[in-house]
Amino acid sequence: MDIRVDQRADLTVWTLEPSLTIYDVRDLHDQALATMPETRQLVINAESVEELDTAGLQWLLAIHRWAKDQGVDFLLELGDSSVTQLLDLFHAHGLLGLPAILVAGKRDDKEAYDADR
């Protein structure tokens, strides 16, 4: 797992792929520490992440907490990915400050109806 870093004037974008699991988090965290943004905004693009476990979720929560403590605006770009599914499963979107609509937005009405039964 590598972080692709794109840094602009007031925005840092970390693009993650293809997995965010216990096997990736240690290396990922070391890379993240080396590229901590000096900007006011941090965007983590996780749209290409295909595999995520609870260690990856914990890492995302830790980065979110760091950003909040540093006064850095945090945005997690999800798309329709396994990250979205895991956040929905653990109801973790609230922990990351994400509205539920971002997580549930990709489900069709039939799936939502079946889940409510």
C-alpha positions as CSV (number, residue, x, y, z in Angstrom):
1,M,0.0,0.0,0.0
2,D,1.3,3.3,-1.0
3,I,-0.1,6.8,-0.5
4,R,-0.1,8.9,-3.6
5,V,0.3,12.5,-2.3
6,D,-0.9,15.5,-4.3
7,Q,-0.2,18.8,-2.4
8,R,-1.5,22.1,-3.6
9,A,-1.5,25.6,-2.0
10,D,-4.1,24.8,0.8
11,L,-5.0,21.2,0.0
12,T,-3.4,17.8,0.5
13,V,-4.9,14.8,-1.2
14,W,-3.9,11.2,-0.2
15,T,-5.0,8.6,-2.7
16,L,-5.1,5.1,-1.3
17,E,-5.3,1.8,-3.2
18,P,-5.9,-1.1,-3.4
19,S,-6.4,-2.3,0.2
20,L,-6.5,-0.9,3.7
21,T,-6.0,-3.9,6.0
22,I,-3.9,-4.9,9.0
23,Y,-1.2,-6.0,6.6
24,D,-1.1,-2.5,5.0
25,V,-1.7,-0.1,8.0
26,R,1.8,-0.1,9.5
27,D,3.5,0.9,6.2
28,L,0.7,3.2,5.4
29,H,1.0,4.9,8.8
30,D,4.7,5.4,8.4
31,Q,4.1,7.0,5.0
32,A,1.4,9.2,6.4
33,L,3.6,10.5,9.1
34,A,6.2,11.4,6.5
35,T,3.7,13.3,4.5
36,M,1.5,14.9,7.1
37,P,-0.1,17.9,5.5
38,E,0.9,21.5,6.2
39,T,-2.2,22.6,4.5
40,R,-5.6,23.4,6.0
41,Q,-7.4,20.6,4.2
42,L,-6.7,16.9,4.0
43,V,-8.7,14.7,1.5
44,I,-8.3,11.0,1.6
45,N,-9.4,9.5,-1.6
46,A,-10.4,5.9,-0.9
47,E,-12.5,5.3,-4.0
48,S,-10.1,2.6,-5.3
49,V,-9.8,0.7,-2.0
50,E,-11.2,-2.8,-2.6
51,E,-10.4,-4.4,0.7
52,L,-10.8,-2.9,4.2
53,D,-10.8,-4.4,7.7
54,T,-11.2,-3.0,11.2
55,A,-7.4,-2.1,11.3
56,G,-8.0,0.1,8.3
57,L,-11.0,1.6,9.9
58,Q,-9.0,2.4,13.1
59,W,-6.3,4.1,10.9
60,L,-9.0,6.3,9.3
61,L,-10.3,7.2,12.7
62,A,-6.8,8.0,14.0
63,I,-6.1,10.3,11.0
64,H,-9.5,11.9,11.4
65,R,-8.7,12.6,15.1
66,W,-5.3,14.0,14.2
67,A,-6.8,16.3,11.6
68,K,-9.4,17.6,14.0
69,D,-6.7,18.2,16.7
70,Q,-4.6,20.1,14.3
71,G,-7.4,22.2,12.9
72,V,-7.2,20.5,9.5
73,D,-10.4,20.1,7.6
74,F,-10.8,16.4,6.8
75,L,-12.8,14.9,3.9
76,L,-13.0,11.2,3.0
77,E,-13.9,10.5,-0.6
78,L,-15.6,7.1,-0.7
79,G,-17.5,6.4,-3.9
80,D,-19.3,3.0,-4.0
81,S,-16.5,1.0,-2.4
82,S,-15.9,-1.5,0.4
83,V,-14.9,1.4,2.6
84,T,-18.5,2.7,2.2
85,Q,-19.9,-0.7,3.1
86,L,-17.8,-1.2,6.2
87,L,-18.5,2.3,7.5
88,D,-22.2,1.5,7.0
89,L,-21.9,-1.8,8.7
90,F,-20.3,-0.3,11.8
91,H,-22.3,2.9,11.6
92,A,-18.9,4.6,11.7
93,H,-19.8,7.4,9.3
94,G,-20.9,9.5,12.3
95,L,-17.5,9.0,14.0
96,L,-15.8,10.4,10.9
97,G,-18.2,13.4,10.8
98,L,-19.8,12.1,7.6
99,P,-23.5,12.4,7.0
100,A,-25.4,9.2,6.6
101,I,-26.5,10.2,3.1
102,L,-22.9,9.7,1.8
103,V,-22.9,6.2,3.0
104,A,-26.5,5.2,2.1
105,G,-26.7,7.2,-1.1
106,K,-25.6,4.4,-3.4
107,R,-28.1,1.8,-2.2
108,D,-31.3,1.4,-4.3
109,D,-34.7,1.7,-2.7
110,K,-35.3,-2.1,-2.8
111,E,-32.2,-2.8,-0.8
112,A,-33.2,-0.1,1.8
113,Y,-36.7,-1.6,2.0
114,D,-35.4,-5.2,2.4
115,A,-32.9,-4.0,5.1
116,D,-35.7,-2.4,7.1
117,R,-37.8,-5.6,7.2
